[in-house]
Amino acid sequence: MADVNDTAFRPGTFLLVGIPGLEKFHLWISLPFFSMYIFALLGNLVLLFTIVREQSLHKPMYLFLSALTLADLLLSTTTVPRMLAIFWFRVGDISFGACIAQAFLIHFIFVAESAILVAMAFDRYVAICNPLRYVTLLTHSVIWRLELAAVVRSFCIVLPGIHLVLRLSYCRNRVIPHSYCEHMGIARLACTSIKVNAVYGLTAVLLSAGIDVVFIAVSYGLILRAVFQLPSAGARRKAMSTCTSHLCIIFLFYTPAFFSFFTHRFGGHSIPRHVHILLACLYVVVPPMLNPIIYGVNNKQIRETVMSMLSWMGSQRN
């Protein structure tokens, strides 16, 4: 133990290697990631600008969507530019503080997005199951409180995990076999036991995203029951059409996140490391890219507003 203590220290920098085992393909892998990042930036900025500018979109569903859009922008911008630097220029060095900050932001945004999806499910529940009270229940002040609660909850869940990482003693190995920093990736470089980190990470996910999924499932169970009680097929289709976009986003958000999380902890050697890292990299760019497309295609009001803005910009040029 004395030897370990003598060699334990906090490294000045870590080295992110990108996607282990696929280093020679980094340049080719970077091309779709760069394209998806640009689409994610443009799509989310256009969607956010549209919601902010158009007064008719200042409704609960769209205000929650704007919060989700902002979270997507932060998630992709926190991870993808550094990822591209590794792919293009082999610049994998990252300071200890920057690595901790990136890990905090990634986990913070994940927990916050999960809470926003719960709020959006509650919005659809009230709109379909209790439409007469929709305006009185989901006022702007209630929406801001829900979004503030999502931020506070994220801080309360993520900060203890970061504290557990900061209290560890690290060995000479500073190589993180990943494209970005995350809680357990950093903790595995420690000389001391990380059992508490692993238990807390699992508990935090189950008590945040796990419970959120249960709330969403209950909300949509009640929604389906209410929809099937509607008298006409047209009314049922109209009610479900308002939920389609949200259900697609839920699927895109939770499926890769839970797959990556549980295979990373329990998958052992059944899934190659490069496959796991590649999926983790796709998770931070694919949902942010697709979310604006899903809402833009499925939501008539957003689609018409964007088209009217584009036609107005075209007429201004002429």
Secondary structure, 3 states (H helix, E strand, C coil): CHHHHHHCECCCEEEECCCCCCHHHHHHHHHHHHHHHHHHHHHHHHHHHHHHHCHHHCCHHHHHHHHHHHHHHHHHHHHHHHHHHHHHHCCCEEEHHHHHHHHHHHHHHHHHHHHHHHHHHHHHHHHHHCHHHHHHHCCHHHHHHHHHHHHHHHHHHHHHHHHHHHCCCECCCCEECCCCCCHHHHHCCECCCCHHHHHHHHHHHHHHHHHHHHHHHHHHHHHHHHHHCCCCHHHHHHHHHHHHHHHHHHHHHHHHHHHHHHHHHHCCCCCCHHHHHHHHHHHCCHHHHHHHHHHHHHCHHHHHHHHHHHHHHHHHHC
